[in-house]
Amino acid sequence: MNGIKILMASSEVVPYAKTGGLADVVGALPTALNHIGANVKIIMPLYGAVDSKKFGITDTGIEFAVTVGPDAARGRIRRASMNDAVEVFFVENDDYYRREGLYGTPKGDHADNLERFIFFSRGVLEILKHLDWKPDVIHCHDWQTALIPAYLKTLYKDNLYYRPLKTVLTIHNLAYQGLFSSDKFPLLGLGWEEFVPRKLEFFQKFSLLKAGLVYADKLTTVSPTYSYEIQTPEYGCGFEGVLRERAFDLVGILNGIDYSIWNPELDPNLPVNYGPSEVKSKREVKSSLLRELGLATEKPDEIPLIGSISRLAEQKGYDIIADALPELMQMDIQFVILGTGKEKFQTMLSELAHQYPEKLSIQLRFDERLAHMI
């Protein structure tokens, strides 16, 4: 990588805030890139759930202002160090980010998600001029940051400071598209010439993800197979046309695993560590997990325990799981589900757990330690 400077822009990053695999990738990839010679920094929103004291988050003194529609919104930048190696910047605005949930609550998405991520995307670009560090590449992730490439090619295209910047957009999940009603389009600050099918318009609405698909210099996704699948009508979620047009710029890179974190021989989250030579110790971890969850522990070696760590949504198959669980509970199995999501699934699964307390455990929260145990 020979010293290339990369700014990772993401709406969630482990260990600070997480709803899914996106946070795991952005938490691990910068360190790995730094190890091969890159200079990577991260920027994300400062959510209310982020523990500033725990993570040593400090004030930089940098303030900025951007327009969101007709209004001016102000923000502040804070800083921390991840693993004593990667500098992390946090965009602070309590009106937008100090609330329950990253993108919404179990009742639904936050009504102002468009404004929240317009502010974040424009804020990322504005604060660059305040840092004593200028990236060669801004690596954007999913719809929440996909406006950044669009802004660079439109609002900021004549600014000499920004002209050398290149962008990469990684598609972690094409089904989450950042769709909004056309009457909110003026909030973007872009001209109506951008509201056309070849740009941001998408079936009479507009899509923030599509802005990135159209304007990013390079596109990546989570595996070579997925990069081909999303160019087909079956898996393209309506974007297969624009992805086929960008096929030359689309690269599938297989998601990996961070062995410094997900290694049972070293994992501090486990009550007992084990490796290939002492795999029997895994039984102790399972027994400890069963006790913690209040599940039956009489036959831990005989009864399979099925674990799921996920966002509770149809896109993850939870409509199927919720319907199947009553029948599954008649089998000699146990089931643990960790995650949050739609209120209907949270309610349905909680009611089932109440009916089968020794067989089914539903944990409606983000809990990294418990995820490692599962």
Short mmCIF file of the C-alpha atoms (twelve columns), coordinates in Angstrom:
data_MODEL
# 
_entry.id   MODEL 
# 
loop_
_atom_site.group_PDB 
_atom_site.id 
_atom_site.type_symbol 
_atom_site.label_atom_id 
_atom_site.label_alt_id 
_atom_site.label_comp_id 
_atom_site.label_asym_id 
_atom_site.label_seq_id 
_atom_site.Cartn_x 
_atom_site.Cartn_y 
_atom_site.Cartn_z 
_atom_site.pdbx_PDB_model_num 
ATOM 1   C CA . MET A 1   0.000   0.000   0.000   1 
ATOM 2   C CA . ASN A 2   3.123   2.177   0.302   1 
ATOM 3   C CA . GLY A 3   1.763   4.907   2.540   1 
ATOM 4   C CA . ILE A 4   -1.570  5.504   0.828   1 
ATOM 5   C CA . LYS A 5   -3.849  7.526   3.096   1 
ATOM 6   C CA . ILE A 6   -7.405  6.214   3.516   1 
ATOM 7   C CA . LEU A 7   -10.315 7.686   5.442   1 
ATOM 8   C CA . MET A 8   -12.935 5.070   6.358   1 
ATOM 9   C CA . ALA A 9   -16.373 6.697   6.610   1 
ATOM 10  C CA . SER A 10  -18.927 4.454   8.286   1 
ATOM 11  C CA . SER A 11  -22.133 4.751   10.275  1 
ATOM 12  C CA . GLU A 12  -20.997 2.046   12.717  1 
ATOM 13  C CA . VAL A 13  -17.681 0.635   13.896  1 
ATOM 14  C CA . VAL A 14  -16.731 -2.037  16.452  1 
ATOM 15  C CA . PRO A 15  -16.130 -1.538  19.352  1 
ATOM 16  C CA . TYR A 16  -17.989 1.788   19.490  1 
ATOM 17  C CA . ALA A 17  -21.407 1.056   17.929  1 
ATOM 18  C CA . LYS A 18  -22.806 -1.929  16.073  1 
ATOM 19  C CA . THR A 19  -25.991 -3.310  14.516  1 
ATOM 20  C CA . GLY A 20  -24.423 -5.842  12.138  1 
ATOM 21  C CA . GLY A 21  -21.436 -7.097  10.178  1 
ATOM 22  C CA . LEU A 22  -20.665 -3.668  8.727   1 
ATOM 23  C CA . ALA A 23  -19.316 -2.586  12.111  1 
ATOM 24  C CA . ASP A 24  -17.105 -5.687  12.363  1 
ATOM 25  C CA . VAL A 25  -15.542 -5.050  8.954   1 
ATOM 26  C CA . VAL A 26  -14.800 -1.379  9.580   1 
ATOM 27  C CA . GLY A 27  -13.486 -2.222  13.039  1 
ATOM 28  C CA . ALA A 28  -10.970 -4.735  11.677  1 
ATOM 29  C CA . LEU A 29  -10.017 -3.585  8.167   1 
ATOM 30  C CA . PRO A 30  -8.157  -0.350  9.075   1 
ATOM 31  C CA . THR A 31  -5.754  -2.173  11.395  1 
ATOM 32  C CA . ALA A 32  -5.112  -4.834  8.752   1 
ATOM 33  C CA . LEU A 33  -4.451  -2.170  6.096   1 
ATOM 34  C CA . ASN A 34  -2.126  -0.282  8.407   1 
ATOM 35  C CA . HIS A 35  -0.138  -3.478  8.913   1 
ATOM 36  C CA . ILE A 36  0.634   -3.618  5.180   1 
ATOM 37  C CA . GLY A 37  1.748   -0.011  4.933   1 
ATOM 38  C CA . ALA A 38  -1.384  2.099   4.555   1 
ATOM 39  C CA . ASN A 39  -2.255  5.059   6.769   1 
ATOM 40  C CA . VAL A 40  -5.925  4.613   7.713   1 
ATOM 41  C CA . LYS A 41  -8.201  6.719   9.888   1 
ATOM 42  C CA . ILE A 42  -11.916 6.273   10.650  1 
ATOM 43  C CA . ILE A 43  -14.811 8.696   10.948  1 
ATOM 44  C CA . MET A 44  -18.274 7.881   12.347  1 
ATOM 45  C CA . PRO A 45  -21.159 9.612   14.169  1 
ATOM 46  C CA . LEU A 46  -20.925 10.067  17.938  1 
ATOM 47  C CA . TYR A 47  -24.078 8.235   19.036  1 
ATOM 48  C CA . GLY A 48  -25.489 8.528   22.522  1 
ATOM 49  C CA . ALA A 49  -24.676 4.846   23.070  1 
ATOM 50  C CA . VAL A 50  -20.937 5.451   22.574  1 
ATOM 51  C CA . ASP A 51  -19.208 5.519   25.961  1 
ATOM 52  C CA . SER A 52  -16.814 8.481   25.632  1 
ATOM 53  C CA . LYS A 53  -15.159 7.831   28.996  1 
ATOM 54  C CA . LYS A 54  -14.606 4.128   28.373  1 
ATOM 55  C CA . PHE A 55  -13.013 4.734   24.966  1 
ATOM 56  C CA . GLY A 56  -11.003 7.818   25.920  1 
ATOM 57  C CA . ILE A 57  -12.780 10.089  23.445  1 
ATOM 58  C CA . THR A 58  -11.447 13.636  23.627  1 
ATOM 59  C CA . ASP A 59  -12.404 16.971  22.115  1 
ATOM 60  C CA . THR A 60  -10.377 18.258  19.152  1 
ATOM 61  C CA . GLY A 61  -11.761 21.782  19.357  1 
ATOM 62  C CA . ILE A 62  -12.772 21.500  15.691  1 
ATOM 63  C CA . GLU A 63  -16.218 22.829  14.863  1 
ATOM 64  C CA . PHE A 64  -17.944 22.944  11.485  1 
ATOM 65  C CA . ALA A 65  -21.231 23.964  9.915   1 
ATOM 66  C CA . VAL A 66  -23.042 22.534  6.899   1 
ATOM 67  C CA . THR A 67  -26.402 23.162  5.274   1 
ATOM 68  C CA . VAL A 68  -29.109 20.533  5.395   1 
ATOM 69  C CA . GLY A 69  -31.830 21.783  3.110   1 
ATOM 70  C CA . PRO A 70  -32.517 25.428  4.009   1 
ATOM 71  C CA . ASP A 71  -31.017 25.136  7.471   1 
ATOM 72  C CA . ALA A 72  -27.516 25.357  8.872   1 
ATOM 73  C CA . ALA A 73  -26.441 22.614  11.254  1 
ATOM 74  C CA . ARG A 74  -23.351 22.721  13.432  1 
ATOM 75  C CA . GLY A 75  -21.139 19.908  14.626  1 
ATOM 76  C CA . ARG A 76  -18.009 19.213  16.583  1 
ATOM 77  C CA . ILE A 77  -15.247 16.652  16.111  1 
ATOM 78  C CA . ARG A 78  -13.951 14.358  18.825  1 
ATOM 79  C CA . ARG A 79  -11.131 11.862  18.652  1 
ATOM 80  C CA . ALA A 80  -10.016 8.491   20.041  1 
ATOM 81  C CA . SER A 81  -7.431  5.836   19.297  1 
ATOM 82  C CA . MET A 82  -8.464  2.275   18.484  1 
ATOM 83  C CA . ASN A 83  -5.985  -0.410  19.536  1 
ATOM 84  C CA . ASP A 84  -3.402  2.376   20.007  1 
ATOM 85  C CA . ALA A 85  -2.964  2.294   16.240  1 
ATOM 86  C CA . VAL A 86  -5.936  3.718   14.328  1 
ATOM 87  C CA . GLU A 87  -7.161  7.266   14.903  1 
ATOM 88  C CA . VAL A 88  -10.952 7.544   15.040  1 
ATOM 89  C CA . PHE A 89  -12.867 10.789  14.559  1 
ATOM 90  C CA . PHE A 90  -16.429 11.220  15.808  1 
ATOM 91  C CA . VAL A 91  -18.957 13.670  14.364  1 
ATOM 92  C CA . GLU A 92  -20.910 15.136  17.271  1 
ATOM 93  C CA . ASN A 93  -24.390 16.625  16.999  1 
ATOM 94  C CA . ASP A 94  -26.674 15.754  19.883  1 
ATOM 95  C CA . ASP A 95  -29.866 16.642  18.004  1 
ATOM 96  C CA . TYR A 96  -29.080 14.019  15.360  1 
ATOM 97  C CA . TYR A 97  -27.215 11.285  17.211  1 
ATOM 98  C CA . ARG A 98  -27.892 11.334  20.958  1 
ATOM 99  C CA . ARG A 99  -31.024 9.162   20.925  1 
ATOM 100 C CA . GLU A 100 -32.152 5.539   21.078  1 
ATOM 101 C CA . GLY A 101 -30.914 3.348   18.258  1 
ATOM 102 C CA . LEU A 102 -28.453 4.036   15.458  1 
ATOM 103 C CA . TYR A 103 -31.022 4.179   12.652  1 
ATOM 104 C CA . GLY A 104 -34.310 3.727   14.474  1 
ATOM 105 C CA . THR A 105 -36.170 1.997   17.269  1 
ATOM 106 C CA . PRO A 106 -38.166 -1.257  17.209  1 
ATOM 107 C CA . LYS A 107 -41.137 0.862   16.101  1 
ATOM 108 C CA . GLY A 108 -39.381 1.967   12.906  1 
ATOM 109 C CA . ASP A 109 -36.684 4.140   11.328  1 
ATOM 110 C CA . HIS A 110 -35.935 7.594   12.673  1 
ATOM 111 C CA . ALA A 111 -38.028 10.081  10.693  1 
ATOM 112 C CA . ASP A 112 -35.018 12.331  10.065  1 
ATOM 113 C CA . ASN A 113 -32.516 9.704   8.891   1 
ATOM 114 C CA . LEU A 114 -32.069 11.597  5.629   1 
ATOM 115 C CA . GLU A 115 -31.074 14.777  7.444   1 
ATOM 116 C CA . ARG A 116 -28.847 12.835  9.857   1 
ATOM 117 C CA . PHE A 117 -26.754 11.296  7.100   1 
ATOM 118 C CA . ILE A 118 -26.718 14.367  4.856   1 
ATOM 119 C CA . PHE A 119 -25.189 16.105  7.857   1 
ATOM 120 C CA . PHE A 120 -22.691 13.298  8.391   1 
ATOM 121 C CA . SER A 121 -21.664 13.075  4.710   1 
ATOM 122 C CA . ARG A 122 -21.187 16.813  4.274   1 
ATOM 123 C CA . GLY A 123 -19.525 16.995  7.672   1 
ATOM 124 C CA . VAL A 124 -16.929 14.393  6.636   1 
ATOM 125 C CA . LEU A 125 -15.908 16.566  3.699   1 
ATOM 126 C CA . GLU A 126 -15.933 19.830  5.625   1 
ATOM 127 C CA . ILE A 127 -13.731 18.660  8.479   1 
ATOM 128 C CA . LEU A 128 -10.983 17.426  6.160   1 
ATOM 129 C CA . LYS A 129 -9.841  21.030  5.733   1 
ATOM 130 C CA . HIS A 130 -9.450  21.287  9.517   1 
ATOM 131 C CA . LEU A 131 -7.253  18.192  9.910   1 
ATOM 132 C CA . ASP A 132 -3.508  18.137  9.475   1 
ATOM 133 C CA . TRP A 133 -4.009  15.092  7.278   1 
ATOM 134 C CA . LYS A 134 -5.542  14.673  3.816   1 
ATOM 135 C CA . PRO A 135 -6.590  11.239  2.501   1 
ATOM 136 C CA . ASP A 136 -5.940  9.935   -0.987  1 
ATOM 137 C CA . VAL A 137 -9.094  7.805   -0.799  1 
ATOM 138 C CA . ILE A 138 -12.347 8.030   1.134   1 
ATOM 139 C CA . HIS A 139 -13.701 4.510   1.651   1 
ATOM 140 C CA . CYS A 140 -17.478 4.724   2.117   1 
ATOM 141 C CA . HIS A 141 -19.708 1.968   3.462   1 
ATOM 142 C CA . ASP A 142 -23.380 1.368   2.594   1 
ATOM 143 C CA . TRP A 143 -26.093 3.967   2.005   1 
ATOM 144 C CA . GLN A 144 -25.362 6.065   5.080   1 
ATOM 145 C CA . THR A 145 -22.128 7.386   3.537   1 
ATOM 146 C CA . ALA A 146 -22.909 6.953   -0.175  1 
ATOM 147 C CA . LEU A 147 -23.639 10.680  -0.627  1 
ATOM 148 C CA . ILE A 148 -19.943 11.472  -0.162  1 
ATOM 149 C CA . PRO A 149 -18.925 10.404  -3.710  1 
ATOM 150 C CA . ALA A 150 -21.927 12.258  -5.145  1 
ATOM 151 C CA . TYR A 151 -21.063 15.470  -3.315  1 
ATOM 152 C CA . LEU A 152 -17.431 15.276  -4.453  1 
ATOM 153 C CA . LYS A 153 -18.544 14.997  -8.097  1 
ATOM 154 C CA . THR A 154 -21.189 17.738  -7.847  1 
ATOM 155 C CA . LEU A 155 -21.108 20.349  -5.073  1 
ATOM 156 C CA . TYR A 156 -17.346 20.094  -4.503  1 
ATOM 157 C CA . LYS A 157 -16.165 19.391  -8.072  1 
ATOM 158 C CA . ASP A 158 -14.700 22.860  -8.648  1 
ATOM 159 C CA . ASN A 159 -12.887 23.040  -5.305  1 
ATOM 160 C CA . LEU A 160 -9.183  22.393  -5.907  1 
ATOM 161 C CA . TYR A 161 -8.732  20.939  -2.408  1 
ATOM 162 C CA . TYR A 162 -11.147 18.079  -3.083  1 
ATOM 163 C CA . ARG A 163 -10.395 17.420  -6.756  1 
ATOM 164 C CA . PRO A 164 -7.629  14.798  -6.178  1 
ATOM 165 C CA . LEU A 165 -9.754  12.731  -3.768  1 
ATOM 166 C CA . LYS A 166 -10.899 9.306   -4.965  1 
ATOM 167 C CA . THR A 167 -13.734 7.258   -3.472  1 
ATOM 168 C CA . VAL A 168 -14.540 3.602   -2.930  1 
ATOM 169 C CA . LEU A 169 -18.019 2.437   -1.916  1 
ATOM 170 C CA . THR A 170 -18.436 -0.983  -0.319  1 
ATOM 171 C CA . ILE A 171 -21.881 -2.588  -0.618  1 
ATOM 172 C CA . HIS A 172 -22.365 -4.701  2.483   1 
ATOM 173 C CA . ASN A 173 -26.071 -5.319  1.883   1 
ATOM 174 C CA . LEU A 174 -27.782 -4.126  -1.286  1 
ATOM 175 C CA . ALA A 175 -31.233 -4.483  0.263   1 
ATOM 176 C CA . TYR A 176 -30.645 -1.445  2.485   1 
ATOM 177 C CA . GLN A 177 -30.856 1.376   -0.037  1 
ATOM 178 C CA . GLY A 178 -31.497 4.639   1.786   1 
ATOM 179 C CA . LEU A 179 -34.799 5.300   0.008   1 
ATOM 180 C CA . PHE A 180 -36.648 8.569   0.556   1 
ATOM 181 C CA . SER A 181 -39.652 10.381  -0.861  1 
ATOM 182 C CA . SER A 182 -39.077 12.722  -3.798  1 
ATOM 183 C CA . ASP A 183 -40.453 15.690  -1.875  1 
ATOM 184 C CA . LYS A 184 -37.370 15.500  0.383   1 
ATOM 185 C CA . PHE A 185 -34.920 15.689  -2.530  1 
ATOM 186 C CA . PRO A 186 -34.211 19.436  -2.052  1 
ATOM 187 C CA . LEU A 187 -32.693 18.637  1.359   1 
ATOM 188 C CA . LEU A 188 -29.677 17.158  -0.457  1 
ATOM 189 C CA . GLY A 189 -28.666 20.538  -1.844  1 
ATOM 190 C CA . LEU A 190 -28.373 19.051  -5.337  1 
ATOM 191 C CA . GLY A 191 -30.071 20.268  -8.508  1 
ATOM 192 C CA . TRP A 192 -33.091 18.485  -9.939  1 
ATOM 193 C CA . GLU A 193 -30.903 17.306  -12.828 1 
ATOM 194 C CA . GLU A 194 -29.689 14.664  -10.357 1 
ATOM 195 C CA . PHE A 195 -33.245 13.364  -9.908  1 
ATOM 196 C CA . VAL A 196 -33.244 11.225  -13.062 1 
ATOM 197 C CA . PRO A 197 -33.145 7.424   -13.557 1 
ATOM 198 C CA . ARG A 198 -29.468 7.451   -14.586 1 
ATOM 199 C CA . LYS A 199 -28.545 9.171   -11.343 1 
ATOM 200 C CA . LEU A 200 -30.394 9.246   -7.984  1 
ATOM 201 C CA . GLU A 201 -34.036 8.693   -8.956  1 
ATOM 202 C CA . PHE A 202 -35.373 5.220   -8.155  1 
ATOM 203 C CA . PHE A 203 -39.015 4.410   -8.964  1 
ATOM 204 C CA . GLN A 204 -40.263 7.938   -8.165  1 
ATOM 205 C CA . LYS A 205 -38.192 8.053   -4.970  1 
ATOM 206 C CA . PHE A 206 -34.469 8.664   -4.592  1 
ATOM 207 C CA . SER A 207 -31.788 6.387   -3.169  1 
ATOM 208 C CA . LEU A 208 -28.679 7.444   -1.292  1 
ATOM 209 C CA . LEU A 209 -27.071 4.093   -2.075  1 
ATOM 210 C CA . LYS A 210 -27.635 4.710   -5.779  1 
ATOM 211 C CA . ALA A 211 -25.794 8.023   -5.446  1 
ATOM 212 C CA . GLY A 212 -22.721 6.043   -4.441  1 
ATOM 213 C CA . LEU A 213 -23.228 3.381   -7.103  1 
ATOM 214 C CA . VAL A 214 -23.289 6.087   -9.760  1 
ATOM 215 C CA . TYR A 215 -20.570 8.414   -8.475  1 
ATOM 216 C CA . ALA A 216 -17.967 6.358   -6.550  1 
ATOM 217 C CA . ASP A 217 -14.736 5.751   -8.430  1 
ATOM 218 C CA . LYS A 218 -14.691 2.081   -7.421  1 
ATOM 219 C CA . LEU A 219 -17.280 -0.289  -5.986  1 
ATOM 220 C CA . THR A 220 -16.584 -3.327  -3.834  1 
ATOM 221 C CA . THR A 221 -18.779 -5.890  -2.161  1 
ATOM 222 C CA . VAL A 222 -18.454 -8.742  0.299   1 
ATOM 223 C CA . SER A 223 -17.540 -11.650 -1.989  1 
ATOM 224 C CA . PRO A 224 -16.790 -12.387 -5.651  1 
ATOM 225 C CA . THR A 225 -20.015 -14.423 -5.872  1 
ATOM 226 C CA . TYR A 226 -22.140 -11.590 -4.489  1 
ATOM 227 C CA . SER A 227 -20.575 -9.143  -6.951  1 
ATOM 228 C CA . TYR A 228 -21.953 -11.279 -9.806  1 
ATOM 229 C CA . GLU A 229 -25.287 -12.041 -8.124  1 
ATOM 230 C CA . ILE A 230 -26.196 -8.386  -7.612  1 
ATOM 231 C CA . GLN A 231 -25.910 -7.791  -11.344 1 
ATOM 232 C CA . THR A 232 -28.915 -10.091 -11.890 1 
ATOM 233 C CA . PRO A 233 -32.653 -9.337  -11.462 1 
ATOM 234 C CA . GLU A 234 -32.897 -12.046 -8.783  1 
ATOM 235 C CA . TYR A 235 -30.443 -10.341 -6.419  1 
ATOM 236 C CA . GLY A 236 -29.966 -6.830  -7.815  1 
ATOM 237 C CA . CYS A 237 -32.793 -5.257  -5.778  1 
ATOM 238 C CA . GLY A 238 -33.574 -3.029  -8.755  1 
ATOM 239 C CA . PHE A 239 -29.970 -1.842  -9.100  1 
ATOM 240 C CA . GLU A 240 -28.790 -4.592  -11.453 1 
ATOM 241 C CA . GLY A 241 -28.777 -2.205  -14.424 1 
ATOM 242 C CA . VAL A 242 -26.494 0.396   -12.878 1 
ATOM 243 C CA . LEU A 243 -24.283 -2.365  -11.452 1 
ATOM 244 C CA . ARG A 244 -23.904 -3.988  -14.868 1 
ATOM 245 C CA . GLU A 245 -22.921 -0.600  -16.268 1 
ATOM 246 C CA . ARG A 246 -20.301 -0.297  -13.494 1 
ATOM 247 C CA . ALA A 247 -19.177 -3.949  -13.795 1 
ATOM 248 C CA . PHE A 248 -15.627 -2.929  -14.745 1 
ATOM 249 C CA . ASP A 249 -15.374 -0.940  -11.478 1 
ATOM 250 C CA . LEU A 250 -17.089 -3.547  -9.281  1 
ATOM 251 C CA . VAL A 251 -14.870 -5.948  -7.310  1 
ATOM 252 C CA . GLY A 252 -15.948 -8.700  -4.923  1 
ATOM 253 C CA . ILE A 253 -13.573 -9.159  -1.971  1 
ATOM 254 C CA . LEU A 254 -14.423 -12.015 0.368   1 
ATOM 255 C CA . ASN A 255 -15.211 -10.905 3.932   1 
ATOM 256 C CA . GLY A 256 -12.729 -12.418 6.341   1 
ATOM 257 C CA . ILE A 257 -12.428 -12.805 10.085  1 
ATOM 258 C CA . ASP A 258 -10.155 -11.009 12.530  1 
ATOM 259 C CA . TYR A 259 -8.180  -13.792 14.186  1 
ATOM 260 C CA . SER A 260 -6.925  -11.440 16.895  1 
ATOM 261 C CA . ILE A 261 -10.550 -11.142 18.102  1 
ATOM 262 C CA . TRP A 262 -12.359 -14.330 17.006  1 
ATOM 263 C CA . ASN A 263 -9.917  -16.922 18.340  1 
ATOM 264 C CA . PRO A 264 -11.133 -19.171 21.185  1 
ATOM 265 C CA . GLU A 265 -7.538  -19.835 22.238  1 
ATOM 266 C CA . LEU A 266 -7.075  -16.159 23.145  1 
ATOM 267 C CA . ASP A 267 -10.595 -14.735 23.500  1 
ATOM 268 C CA . PRO A 268 -10.944 -12.932 26.876  1 
ATOM 269 C CA . ASN A 269 -14.751 -13.086 26.564  1 
ATOM 270 C CA . LEU A 270 -14.780 -16.850 27.181  1 
ATOM 271 C CA . PRO A 271 -14.704 -18.408 30.658  1 
ATOM 272 C CA . VAL A 272 -12.310 -21.086 29.344  1 
ATOM 273 C CA . ASN A 273 -10.012 -20.855 26.347  1 
ATOM 274 C CA . TYR A 274 -9.522  -23.782 23.997  1 
ATOM 275 C CA . GLY A 275 -7.915  -24.774 20.730  1 
ATOM 276 C CA . PRO A 276 -7.678  -27.823 18.469  1 
ATOM 277 C CA . SER A 277 -5.792  -29.860 21.085  1 
ATOM 278 C CA . GLU A 278 -8.262  -29.174 23.924  1 
ATOM 279 C CA . VAL A 279 -11.555 -28.769 22.116  1 
ATOM 280 C CA . LYS A 280 -13.336 -30.607 24.956  1 
ATOM 281 C CA . SER A 281 -13.075 -27.342 26.900  1 
ATOM 282 C CA . LYS A 282 -15.668 -25.955 24.510  1 
ATOM 283 C CA . ARG A 283 -18.208 -27.949 26.554  1 
ATOM 284 C CA . GLU A 284 -17.425 -25.770 29.559  1 
ATOM 285 C CA . VAL A 285 -18.126 -22.653 27.526  1 
ATOM 286 C CA . LYS A 286 -21.434 -24.098 26.363  1 
ATOM 287 C CA . SER A 287 -22.444 -25.076 29.893  1 
ATOM 288 C CA . SER A 288 -21.544 -21.607 31.159  1 
ATOM 289 C CA . LEU A 289 -23.618 -20.014 28.396  1 
ATOM 290 C CA . LEU A 290 -26.621 -22.227 29.166  1 
ATOM 291 C CA . ARG A 291 -26.464 -21.282 32.839  1 
ATOM 292 C CA . GLU A 292 -26.186 -17.588 32.030  1 
ATOM 293 C CA . LEU A 293 -29.197 -17.733 29.695  1 
ATOM 294 C CA . GLY A 294 -31.282 -19.813 32.094  1 
ATOM 295 C CA . LEU A 295 -31.592 -22.697 29.635  1 
ATOM 296 C CA . ALA A 296 -31.746 -26.323 30.736  1 
ATOM 297 C CA . THR A 297 -28.301 -27.780 31.485  1 
ATOM 298 C CA . GLU A 298 -29.080 -31.463 32.158  1 
ATOM 299 C CA . LYS A 299 -27.771 -32.842 28.842  1 
ATOM 300 C CA . PRO A 300 -25.402 -30.242 27.362  1 
ATOM 301 C CA . ASP A 301 -23.477 -32.846 25.344  1 
ATOM 302 C CA . GLU A 302 -26.599 -34.332 23.774  1 
ATOM 303 C CA . ILE A 303 -28.871 -31.383 23.000  1 
ATOM 304 C CA . PRO A 304 -27.711 -29.108 20.177  1 
ATOM 305 C CA . LEU A 305 -27.715 -25.382 20.882  1 
ATOM 306 C CA . ILE A 306 -28.501 -23.218 17.832  1 
ATOM 307 C CA . GLY A 307 -27.252 -19.638 17.994  1 
ATOM 308 C CA . SER A 308 -28.197 -16.622 15.877  1 
ATOM 309 C CA . ILE A 309 -26.706 -13.126 16.116  1 
ATOM 310 C CA . SER A 310 -28.518 -10.805 13.754  1 
ATOM 311 C CA . ARG A 311 -30.733 -7.845  13.052  1 
ATOM 312 C CA . LEU A 312 -34.340 -8.986  13.497  1 
ATOM 313 C CA . ALA A 313 -35.840 -8.231  10.085  1 
ATOM 314 C CA . GLU A 314 -37.466 -9.997  7.142   1 
ATOM 315 C CA . GLN A 315 -34.321 -9.468  5.105   1 
ATOM 316 C CA . LYS A 316 -32.507 -11.727 7.580   1 
ATOM 317 C CA . GLY A 317 -35.217 -14.391 7.430   1 
ATOM 318 C CA . TYR A 318 -36.812 -13.727 10.816  1 
ATOM 319 C CA . ASP A 319 -40.329 -13.961 9.418   1 
ATOM 320 C CA . ILE A 320 -39.490 -17.587 8.566   1 
ATOM 321 C CA . ILE A 321 -37.724 -18.261 11.882  1 
ATOM 322 C CA . ALA A 322 -40.557 -16.788 13.952  1 
ATOM 323 C CA . ASP A 323 -43.132 -18.935 12.141  1 
ATOM 324 C CA . ALA A 324 -41.011 -22.085 12.462  1 
ATOM 325 C CA . LEU A 325 -39.996 -21.751 16.112  1 
ATOM 326 C CA . PRO A 326 -43.177 -23.264 17.668  1 
ATOM 327 C CA . GLU A 327 -42.597 -26.447 15.668  1 
ATOM 328 C CA . LEU A 328 -38.843 -26.378 16.324  1 
ATOM 329 C CA . MET A 329 -39.513 -26.155 20.052  1 
ATOM 330 C CA . GLN A 330 -41.113 -29.599 19.876  1 
ATOM 331 C CA . MET A 331 -37.702 -31.005 18.949  1 
ATOM 332 C CA . ASP A 332 -34.885 -31.811 21.362  1 
ATOM 333 C CA . ILE A 333 -32.959 -28.597 20.677  1 
ATOM 334 C CA . GLN A 334 -32.209 -25.257 22.306  1 
ATOM 335 C CA . PHE A 335 -32.088 -21.867 20.594  1 
ATOM 336 C CA . VAL A 336 -30.504 -18.501 21.501  1 
ATOM 337 C CA . ILE A 337 -31.053 -15.305 19.498  1 
ATOM 338 C CA . LEU A 338 -29.085 -12.117 20.121  1 
ATOM 339 C CA . GLY A 339 -30.022 -8.875  18.394  1 
ATOM 340 C CA . THR A 340 -32.552 -6.104  17.969  1 
ATOM 341 C CA . GLY A 341 -34.877 -5.150  15.152  1 
ATOM 342 C CA . LYS A 342 -38.499 -4.749  14.235  1 
ATOM 343 C CA . GLU A 343 -40.897 -4.508  17.139  1 
ATOM 344 C CA . LYS A 344 -43.166 -7.256  15.782  1 
ATOM 345 C CA . PHE A 345 -40.316 -9.770  15.773  1 
ATOM 346 C CA . GLN A 346 -39.053 -8.674  19.184  1 
ATOM 347 C CA . THR A 347 -42.536 -9.139  20.634  1 
ATOM 348 C CA . MET A 348 -43.208 -12.461 18.894  1 
ATOM 349 C CA . LEU A 349 -39.848 -13.957 19.890  1 
ATOM 350 C CA . SER A 350 -40.125 -12.725 23.482  1 
ATOM 351 C CA . GLU A 351 -43.550 -14.345 23.837  1 
ATOM 352 C CA . LEU A 352 -42.172 -17.641 22.514  1 
ATOM 353 C CA . ALA A 353 -39.232 -17.458 24.935  1 
ATOM 354 C CA . HIS A 354 -41.732 -17.030 27.770  1 
ATOM 355 C CA . GLN A 355 -43.521 -20.205 26.620  1 
ATOM 356 C CA . TYR A 356 -40.295 -22.234 26.340  1 
ATOM 357 C CA . PRO A 357 -37.972 -20.787 29.004  1 
ATOM 358 C CA . GLU A 358 -35.677 -23.827 29.154  1 
ATOM 359 C CA . LYS A 359 -35.325 -24.138 25.378  1 
ATOM 360 C CA . LEU A 360 -35.405 -20.622 23.912  1 
ATOM 361 C CA . SER A 361 -33.511 -17.469 24.982  1 
ATOM 362 C CA . ILE A 362 -34.098 -14.102 23.298  1 
ATOM 363 C CA . GLN A 363 -31.570 -11.363 24.105  1 
ATOM 364 C CA . LEU A 364 -32.761 -8.048  22.660  1 
ATOM 365 C CA . ARG A 365 -29.581 -5.989  22.803  1 
ATOM 366 C CA . PHE A 366 -26.090 -5.476  21.436  1 
ATOM 367 C CA . ASP A 367 -23.684 -7.443  23.639  1 
ATOM 368 C CA . GLU A 368 -20.257 -8.171  22.204  1 
ATOM 369 C CA . ARG A 369 -19.221 -10.497 25.047  1 
ATOM 370 C CA . LEU A 370 -22.369 -12.599 24.678  1 
ATOM 371 C CA . ALA A 371 -21.865 -12.721 20.904  1 
ATOM 372 C CA . HIS A 372 -18.442 -14.286 21.494  1 
ATOM 373 C CA . MET A 373 -19.920 -16.795 23.919  1 
ATOM 374 C CA . ILE A 374 -22.574 -17.817 21.380  1 
# 
